[in-house]
Amino acid sequence: MGTNIPALPKGVLMPDYRQDNPFEVTKAVDFTDREIRTTFVDLPTAEGGFGSIVDPRSPMPHFITGGKGGGRTHLMRHLSYALQTLDISAKVAKVRGDGYIGVYFRCSGLNASRFSGKRQSSTVWSSIFAYYMDLWLLRLIVEDLIDLAESSEDPWTAETQRHFQQAVQEAFDGGLPPATREGLRGLVDQVSREIRTLDRAVNNAALRPSLDIDIKAAPGAALFEIVRLVVRDLLPGIRITFLIDELENLRADQQRYVNTLVREKVEDCTFIIGSRAEGLRTFETLSAGEVNKAGSEYDITTLEDVYSSNRKAFRRFCTDVVVARMREVQPMAVEASLKRLFPANDADPDALTGAESRLRPHLVNLRSSLKPVIRSDVRIDEILDYLAVAEDPLEEKLRILRFYQRWSSGTAPTPAVARAVRDEFLEKDDLESARVIRDFWKGHRSDMLAQLYVESGQKVPYAGFDQFLEMAGYLPRSLLVILKSTIRWAQFLGESPLMSGNPISVRAQTEGVRDAAEWFLKDSARSDTVGMASAVAIRRLGGYLRRMRYSDKPVEVDCAAFSTDRRGLSVQALDVLDDCVSTGLLLEIPRGQIDRNSGAFHHKYQLNPMLAPHFDLPTSRRGVAKIAARELNAIFDPDVDDEGFDRLIRERIATLNAPFVATMEGQDVLFD
């Protein structure tokens, strides 16, 4: 798979800031064209990688969607004309060989928020925006043609360019502004002057009683006529592929025009459109209310679905992406280099507590929990004697958990029960007993180890390249942000791993991961009312799951997910829940599950693993908590205040802490 990783061109040096940290830049929009090419890695699938997913030569328009940081912009820029012809002298031959010319632009460049209000109707703004966007796309086409014309091949004569310029002007009623020179450069000047005229009128619309704008072509008419002219007169046999990125920056009414272009396009062009999932506001068009349908007017691909359907390829892809970055500072970097640089945590759990066994927090807590129900200190000491393991605090925690499980099921917490638990752990000869305890140990080790870290006043560690991959979910940028933050922390702690080649400490990795988790929460939540409510809900949910995990008897193993049939949830709670999914704060687990008791379908949701370190939760998904509608309303409904949320959650958590009895309102929580 090494062939997937590009090498730095000879003599090309990365900027100084990248020499210190090759992961410093995490967004493709901040890369130069050359950096896009250098860092691009194909998806290593047998079907042909990204080319089998998105074909710029296909006449079928294609939407590429998903969460922030999935790789859309990197992929779309990789398909653009600038990358097609980078360092190529025979550019026309390259474009003809590719079979298309990629015209890339970002919707953010339109400054689309200008096209609304200012005492003008939505109909007026819709017409102006359509004309403006047509001109913008036209200028991009001509700029690419100029670059081709000035390549070493000199493909078109001055006469050919002059005829083309004249034909383009005739596509506009009344023509474009007068030409000051002939040929393609003269044409781009004309289009730019028309755009500037529109800019002045739109920008000053609030200051004038009316808009003095002359729209010289019906929506799409001039644009598609230019497409036909290019293919007929200049580049026969190729397709013009409009790569429209960041569609989420357009309002629904503006997206309707893009959808109209998709629906009414001519054969000689196609569209590849990138957008965040929540940014796809409509598939309606301006064509008599018609709605574009997937499989008919367009195809759509969610990159995270592609990645999750081939986990092995995605892991290889991420590894190659990281190795490509690492080679900027370590030319011989390979996958093994990542394992050495980002080692997993191998701390000895015995070193987590220096306290004498009887003074360990979990034994102190157990004694306090037993006092109200067992009046004899002698009997309490006897229970502790059976459960204590002075030389192995992790086994001690597991014994106590086993004891708590018996207690919570209704069995009285007696010395006999504690002795039976001890005997289970000591029974080596009975194969069945040994298997049960081995499975119990394997299932609960992670949670109990996390509790030991918290009890000893240490941060729960998150370390190792494999865990970073797990945290990132299926968003490559999340992985890059983790690595960026981790290396920053290592440098802050004086470790200089990139220069020395020494492993990054678990402390630096953990601190970097926690910074990345906080970034993800802030970056994912929107700033509108629902977005702010989603941020609050995620903090409530994460806090609730944390209290479950660090209770005496966690409800599930490594629990960072929940299920619900959604019945009984308020409209407001459902809106916020769905917003958390659309923005990637929550991941909806495909296919859900059928409740064994009621037979009802339950949706399953996982807290995005990028957020797990923020709440000391596991990054993997194993246990799934069934959370009642009353509790979910307290979490997701913005009308429920913090006091109401805290009261309800205290009642629920009380059932997970000894003596495992729900507290009543107004009653103190004894052992929370």
Summary of the structure (lengths in Angstrom):
residues: 672
radius of gyration: 30.8
end to end distance: 51.8
largest distance: 106.1
contacts: 2141
relative contact order: 0.09
helix: 54%
strand: 9%
